[in-house]
C-alpha cells in the first residue's frame, strides 16, 4: 500500500468517479483505475461499487475512507514537521549546562519559546569535561562552557565575560579591601579543585597565578562550594576562587570580593561548521540574554 494509492482512493470517493478523480489529480484515468485495483488486491477488499454510471463506495470503502484520511493527514503533518526542522522552526536541541542553569539561561529559553514555539531544548547537566566530549561526539548539540578559550574540533561562540570572585574569612585583613589582586593573596593557602574536575577553570587560575608571579601555598582541596565556604569561615585562613555568585548560599564569616584579574569567559561550544538553523536560533537567544549587563 502506497500513499499515492490512498490519495487516489480519496479522490475517487470525493469526486464520485474515476474520470473526475484523474482530472483532479492530473493523471490519466487508466492510471487511477490501475492503482485503485492494486490497492483493493493489497487490502483484500472491494472499495467501490462499479455497477452504475456513478461510482459509489462499497461498505468496505465507507469504513476505510476515514482511516485513509487519517493516514494522509499524518503524512502531511510528518512532511510539515520535517520542513519545520529543516528551517529551524521545530526540533529538539540538547544543551549541556553549567551546574545551575541561572537566570540568563532561563531568559534565553523563555525568548526562544516565544519566538520559536516548535523548538524544544533539553538541558543536560554534566561536568565540564563531559560536556565538551558530548558535543564533540554528537551526544549534545551544544554546551555552555566557562573558562575555555579554545578546544580542538569545537567552535566556541563567546557569550559573556565576568570577573572572578574570591572568598576569604571575614576576619582576615584583606576582607576590608573592596577588590583584590592575586599578588595580595600570595601568602594565603588556596583551595582549588583538582584539574581533572574542571580543566579549563583550573588552567585559567593556574595560568593567571604564573603570569602574576604568585605561587600561594596549596590549601585543603575544594570540594563543594557550600562545604568549602564553611571550612574557610571557621578554619585556618585560606581562600578560594569561583565565578558565579548568583546562587551563593548564605555564608556567615565569609567575605566575597571581586578579583581584578583574570576574568572568566562563558561560551557556547558547538561542533565546527555551519550552524543548523535551530542552533542559530538558540545561539541568538543566548547571546542576547548573556550580554544583557542588567542580568
C-alpha positions as CSV (number, residue, x, y, z in Angstrom):
1,X,0.0,0.0,0.0
2,X,1.3,3.4,-1.1
3,X,0.4,6.9,0.0
4,X,-0.5,7.8,-3.6
5,X,-3.0,4.9,-3.8
6,X,-4.7,6.3,-0.7
7,X,-4.7,9.7,-2.4
8,X,-6.3,8.2,-5.5
9,X,-8.9,6.4,-3.3
10,X,-9.8,9.6,-1.6
11,X,-10.1,11.5,-4.9
12,X,-12.4,8.9,-6.4
13,X,-14.6,8.8,-3.3
14,X,-14.9,12.6,-3.2
15,X,-15.3,13.1,-6.9
16,X,-17.7,10.2,-7.5
17,X,-15.9,8.8,-10.5
18,X,-12.5,7.8,-11.9
19,X,-12.5,10.4,-14.7
20,X,-13.1,13.3,-12.4
21,X,-10.6,12.0,-9.9
22,X,-8.0,11.7,-12.7
23,X,-8.7,15.2,-13.8
24,X,-8.3,16.5,-10.2
25,X,-5.0,14.6,-9.7
26,X,-3.7,15.5,-13.1
27,X,-3.1,12.0,-14.5
28,X,-4.8,9.6,-17.0
29,X,-7.9,7.7,-15.8
30,X,-6.3,4.3,-16.5
31,X,-3.6,5.0,-14.0
32,X,-6.1,5.9,-11.3
33,X,-8.1,2.7,-12.1
34,X,-4.9,0.6,-12.1
35,X,-3.7,1.9,-8.7
36,X,-7.2,1.5,-7.1
37,X,-7.4,-2.1,-8.2
38,X,-3.9,-2.7,-6.9
39,X,-4.9,-1.2,-3.6
40,X,-8.0,-3.4,-3.5
41,X,-5.9,-6.5,-4.1
42,X,-3.4,-5.5,-1.4
43,X,-6.2,-4.9,1.2
44,X,-8.3,-7.9,0.1
45,X,-11.5,-5.8,-0.2
46,X,-13.6,-4.1,-2.9
47,X,-13.6,-0.3,-2.3
48,X,-16.1,0.8,-4.9
49,X,-19.4,-0.4,-6.4
50,X,-18.8,0.0,-10.1
51,X,-22.3,-1.4,-11.2
52,X,-23.7,2.0,-12.0
53,X,-22.6,5.0,-14.1
54,X,-21.6,6.9,-10.9
55,X,-19.0,5.1,-8.7
56,X,-20.1,4.6,-5.2
57,X,-18.1,3.5,-2.1
58,X,-18.7,-0.1,-1.1
59,X,-19.4,-0.9,2.6
60,X,-15.7,-1.7,3.0
61,X,-14.8,1.6,1.3
62,X,-17.1,3.5,3.6
63,X,-15.3,2.0,6.6
64,X,-11.8,2.5,5.2
65,X,-12.3,6.1,4.0
66,X,-11.8,7.8,7.4
67,X,-8.8,5.7,8.0
68,X,-7.3,6.7,4.7
69,X,-7.9,10.4,5.6
70,X,-6.1,9.9,8.9
71,X,-3.1,8.3,7.2
72,X,-2.9,11.1,4.6
73,X,-3.2,13.7,7.3
74,X,-0.5,12.1,9.3
75,X,1.8,12.0,6.3
76,X,1.0,15.7,5.7
77,X,1.9,16.5,9.3
78,X,5.1,14.5,9.0
79,X,6.2,16.4,5.9
80,X,5.4,19.7,7.7
81,X,7.4,18.8,10.8
82,X,10.3,17.8,8.5
83,X,10.1,21.1,6.7
84,X,10.0,23.0,10.1
85,X,13.0,21.1,11.3
86,X,14.9,22.0,8.1
87,X,14.1,25.7,8.6
88,X,14.7,25.6,12.4
89,X,11.1,26.3,13.2
90,X,10.8,23.0,15.1
91,X,13.1,20.3,16.5
92,X,14.9,19.2,19.7
93,X,18.2,20.7,20.9
94,X,20.3,19.0,23.5
95,X,22.1,21.6,25.6
96,X,24.8,20.9,28.2
97,X,24.6,23.3,31.1
98,X,26.8,24.7,33.8
99,X,25.8,23.4,37.3
100,X,22.6,25.6,37.9
101,X,21.0,27.0,34.7
102,X,20.8,30.5,36.1
103,X,18.6,33.5,35.3
104,X,20.3,34.3,32.0
105,X,19.7,30.9,30.6
106,X,16.1,30.9,31.7
107,X,15.6,34.3,29.9
108,X,17.1,32.9,26.8
109,X,14.9,29.8,26.8
110,X,11.8,31.9,27.5
111,X,12.6,34.1,24.5
112,X,13.2,31.0,22.3
113,X,9.9,29.5,23.4
114,X,8.1,32.7,22.4
115,X,9.8,33.2,19.1
116,X,10.1,29.6,18.0
117,X,7.5,27.6,20.0
118,X,8.2,24.4,17.9
119,X,11.7,24.2,19.2
120,X,12.4,22.1,22.4
121,X,15.6,22.5,24.4
122,X,16.5,19.6,26.6
123,X,19.0,20.6,29.3
124,X,21.7,18.1,30.4
125,X,23.8,18.9,33.4
126,X,27.3,17.4,33.1
127,X,30.8,18.1,34.4
128,X,32.8,20.4,32.1
129,X,35.0,17.7,30.6
130,X,32.0,15.5,29.9
131,X,30.1,18.4,28.3
132,X,32.9,19.1,25.9
133,X,33.3,15.4,25.0
134,X,29.5,15.1,24.4
135,X,29.5,18.0,22.0
136,X,32.4,16.6,20.1
137,X,30.9,13.1,19.9
138,X,27.4,14.2,19.0
139,X,25.7,13.4,22.3
140,X,24.9,17.1,22.7
141,X,24.2,19.8,20.1
142,X,25.8,22.5,22.2
143,X,27.1,23.2,25.7
144,X,27.7,26.2,27.9
145,X,31.4,26.3,28.9
146,X,33.2,28.6,31.2
147,X,36.9,29.5,31.2
148,X,37.7,27.8,27.9
149,X,39.3,29.8,25.1
150,X,40.0,27.1,22.5
151,X,39.3,23.4,22.1
152,X,40.3,21.2,19.1
153,X,37.4,20.3,16.9
154,X,35.0,22.7,18.5
155,X,33.9,26.2,17.8
156,X,33.5,28.5,20.9
157,X,30.9,31.2,20.5
158,X,31.5,34.0,23.1
159,X,28.6,34.9,25.3
160,X,29.9,36.8,28.2
161,X,32.9,37.7,30.3
162,X,32.7,38.1,34.1
163,X,35.1,38.8,36.9
164,X,36.2,36.0,39.2
165,X,35.4,36.3,42.9
166,X,37.5,35.5,46.0
167,X,36.0,34.0,49.2
168,X,38.1,34.5,52.3
169,X,37.5,34.7,56.1
170,X,35.6,37.9,57.1
171,X,38.1,38.3,59.9
172,X,41.1,38.4,57.6
173,X,42.7,41.9,57.0
174,X,42.2,41.6,53.2
175,X,38.4,41.4,53.8
176,X,38.5,45.2,54.2
177,X,39.6,45.7,50.6
178,X,36.9,46.5,48.0
179,X,38.7,44.5,45.3
180,X,41.6,42.1,45.4
181,X,44.6,41.3,43.2
182,X,46.3,37.9,43.0
183,X,49.5,39.4,44.4
184,X,47.7,40.3,47.7
185,X,46.8,36.6,48.2
186,X,50.3,35.2,47.6
187,X,50.8,34.1,51.3
188,X,47.3,32.7,51.9
189,X,46.6,29.0,51.2
190,X,44.5,28.4,48.0
191,X,41.7,25.9,47.9
192,X,41.4,24.7,44.3
193,X,39.7,21.6,43.0
194,X,42.0,19.1,41.2
195,X,42.5,19.8,37.5
196,X,40.5,16.8,36.3
197,X,37.3,18.2,38.0
198,X,37.3,21.2,35.7
199,X,40.4,21.5,33.4
200,X,39.5,24.9,31.8
201,X,38.9,26.7,35.1
202,X,42.0,25.1,36.8
203,X,44.2,26.2,33.9
204,X,42.7,29.7,33.9
205,X,43.6,30.2,37.6
206,X,47.0,28.5,37.4
207,X,48.0,30.5,34.3
208,X,46.9,33.7,35.9
209,X,48.9,32.9,39.0
210,X,52.0,32.2,37.0
211,X,51.6,35.4,34.9
212,X,51.3,37.4,38.2
213,X,54.4,35.7,39.6
214,X,52.4,34.3,42.5
215,X,52.5,30.8,44.0
216,X,50.2,30.6,47.0
217,X,50.6,27.5,49.2
218,X,48.1,24.8,48.5
219,X,45.2,24.6,51.0
220,X,42.8,21.8,51.5
221,X,41.1,20.6,48.3
222,X,38.0,22.5,47.1
223,X,35.0,20.1,47.5
224,X,31.6,21.7,47.1
225,X,31.1,25.5,47.3
226,X,29.0,25.2,50.5
227,X,31.4,22.9,52.3
228,X,34.5,24.9,51.2
229,X,33.0,28.2,52.4
230,X,32.0,26.7,55.7
231,X,35.6,25.5,56.3
232,X,37.1,28.8,55.2
233,X,34.8,30.6,57.7
234,X,35.9,28.6,60.8
235,X,39.2,27.0,59.8
236,X,42.8,28.3,59.4
237,X,42.9,31.3,57.0
238,X,42.6,30.3,53.3
239,X,40.9,31.4,50.2
240,X,39.1,30.1,47.1
241,X,38.1,31.5,43.8
242,X,34.9,31.0,41.8
243,X,32.9,32.6,39.0
244,X,29.2,32.6,39.9
245,X,27.9,34.4,42.9
246,X,24.2,34.4,41.8
247,X,23.3,31.3,43.7
248,X,25.8,31.7,46.5
249,X,24.5,30.1,49.7
250,X,24.4,32.1,53.0
251,X,27.9,32.0,54.4
252,X,28.4,33.7,57.8
253,X,32.0,34.5,58.5
254,X,32.9,34.8,54.8
255,X,33.7,37.9,52.7
256,X,33.3,37.8,48.9
257,X,35.4,40.2,46.8
258,X,35.8,40.6,43.1
259,X,39.2,39.8,41.7
260,X,41.0,42.2,39.3
261,X,42.4,39.5,37.1
262,X,41.7,37.2,35.4
263,X,38.1,37.4,34.1
264,X,36.3,34.2,33.0
265,X,34.6,33.8,29.6
266,X,31.4,32.0,29.1
267,X,31.0,30.4,25.7
268,X,28.7,28.2,23.7
269,X,30.6,25.1,22.5
270,X,29.4,23.7,19.2
271,X,30.9,21.4,16.5
272,X,32.9,23.0,13.7
273,X,31.0,24.0,10.6
274,X,27.9,26.0,9.8
275,X,25.3,26.1,12.5
276,X,22.0,24.4,11.7
277,X,19.0,26.8,11.7
278,X,17.6,25.6,15.1
279,X,21.0,26.1,16.7
280,X,21.3,29.5,15.2
281,X,18.0,30.5,16.9
282,X,19.2,29.2,20.2
283,X,22.6,30.9,19.9
284,X,20.9,34.3,19.1
285,X,18.7,34.0,22.2
286,X,21.7,33.1,24.4
287,X,23.8,35.9,23.1
288,X,21.1,38.5,23.7
289,X,20.4,37.2,27.2
290,X,24.0,36.7,28.3
291,X,25.3,40.0,27.0
292,X,22.5,41.9,28.8
293,X,24.6,43.5,31.6
294,X,21.5,44.1,33.7
295,X,21.4,40.3,34.2
